[in-house]
Amino acid sequence: MTYYPIFLDLRGRACLVVGGGEIATRKIEGLLQAGASVTVISPEVTEIIRDHADAGELRHIKRPYRHGELGGYFLAYAAAGVAEVDAMMASEAKMAGVLLNVVDRPVLCDFITPAVVRRRDISIAISTNGRCPGFAKRLRQEIEAFIGSEFGATLESVAAQREKLLQGDGTDQSERHKRIEAALDQAWNDLRAGSKP
């Protein structure tokens, strides 16, 4: 199976995480970073999740997941590691139209979460189509070693030039496009030479 790569705007979207361990914590951190409205259902949670709840950054329901609670969410993670809960959530997600990821059970997933390299506004997603997440993690580490912070800084510089050119300076669209391409060429040459923006 081949997954369709996509980046989602989760700002203000209701997202559910069932589970409170280390894997759930990583999923929650990513959802919060994306601006999602997060609810966690789990009797026990990590200190990090508890801190987010105490700070009002997420809602924590301190008990196991119950049948029928998935409705109303846009996206959910089943990260409790309980096979019966995984199966129940997968069935409910299909009926409710909720995107679901069941940790370590790709056959029950509507989506998988890729390994991601981030440098400011640069996001590089790496996937093995759920076959071997550890391989994606190692590949991410290799890419992180190559793509340093200077790439994010270069993007900021080139994007600012592009925005200024797109506002118009009396030149036609073709000329603006040539100038943007020239700025990109210069940025790549500087990156190859090890220059800082």
Secondary structure in CASP SS format (residue, H / E / C, confidence):
PFRMAT SS
TARGET T0000
AUTHOR 0000-0000-0000
METHOD secondary structure of the structure
MODEL  1
M C 1.00
T C 1.00
Y C 1.00
Y C 1.00
P C 1.00
I C 1.00
F C 1.00
L C 1.00
D C 1.00
L C 1.00
R C 1.00
G C 1.00
R C 1.00
A E 1.00
C E 1.00
L E 1.00
V E 1.00
V E 1.00
G C 1.00
G C 1.00
G C 1.00
E H 1.00
I H 1.00
A H 1.00
T H 1.00
R H 1.00
K H 1.00
I H 1.00
E H 1.00
G H 1.00
L H 1.00
L H 1.00
Q H 1.00
A C 1.00
G C 1.00
A C 1.00
S E 1.00
V E 1.00
T E 1.00
V E 1.00
I E 1.00
S C 1.00
P C 1.00
E C 1.00
V C 1.00
T C 1.00
E H 1.00
I H 1.00
I H 1.00
R H 1.00
D H 1.00
H H 1.00
A H 1.00
D H 1.00
A C 1.00
G C 1.00
E C 1.00
L C 1.00
R E 1.00
H E 1.00
I E 1.00
K C 1.00
R C 1.00
P C 1.00
Y C 1.00
R C 1.00
H C 1.00
G C 1.00
E C 1.00
L C 1.00
G C 1.00
G C 1.00
Y C 1.00
F C 1.00
L E 1.00
A E 1.00
Y E 1.00
A E 1.00
A C 1.00
A C 1.00
G C 1.00
V C 1.00
A H 1.00
E H 1.00
V H 1.00
D H 1.00
A H 1.00
M H 1.00
M H 1.00
A H 1.00
S H 1.00
E H 1.00
A H 1.00
K H 1.00
M H 1.00
A H 1.00
G C 1.00
V C 1.00
L E 1.00
L E 1.00
N E 1.00
V E 1.00
V C 1.00
D C 1.00
R C 1.00
P H 1.00
V H 1.00
L H 1.00
C C 1.00
D C 1.00
F C 1.00
I C 1.00
T C 1.00
P C 1.00
A E 1.00
V E 1.00
V E 1.00
R E 1.00
R E 1.00
R C 1.00
D C 1.00
I E 1.00
S E 1.00
I E 1.00
A E 1.00
I E 1.00
S C 1.00
T C 1.00
N C 1.00
G C 1.00
R C 1.00
C C 1.00
P H 1.00
G H 1.00
F H 1.00
A H 1.00
K H 1.00
R H 1.00
L H 1.00
R H 1.00
Q H 1.00
E H 1.00
I H 1.00
E H 1.00
A H 1.00
F H 1.00
I C 1.00
G C 1.00
S H 1.00
E H 1.00
F H 1.00
G H 1.00
A H 1.00
T H 1.00
L H 1.00
E H 1.00
S H 1.00
V H 1.00
A H 1.00
A H 1.00
Q H 1.00
R H 1.00
E H 1.00
K H 1.00
L H 1.00
L H 1.00
Q C 1.00
G C 1.00
D C 1.00
G C 1.00
T C 1.00
D C 1.00
Q H 1.00
S H 1.00
E H 1.00
R H 1.00
H H 1.00
K H 1.00
R H 1.00
I H 1.00
E H 1.00
A H 1.00
A H 1.00
L H 1.00
D H 1.00
Q H 1.00
A H 1.00
W H 1.00
N H 1.00
D H 1.00
L H 1.00
R H 1.00
A H 1.00
G C 1.00
S C 1.00
K C 1.00
P C 1.00
END
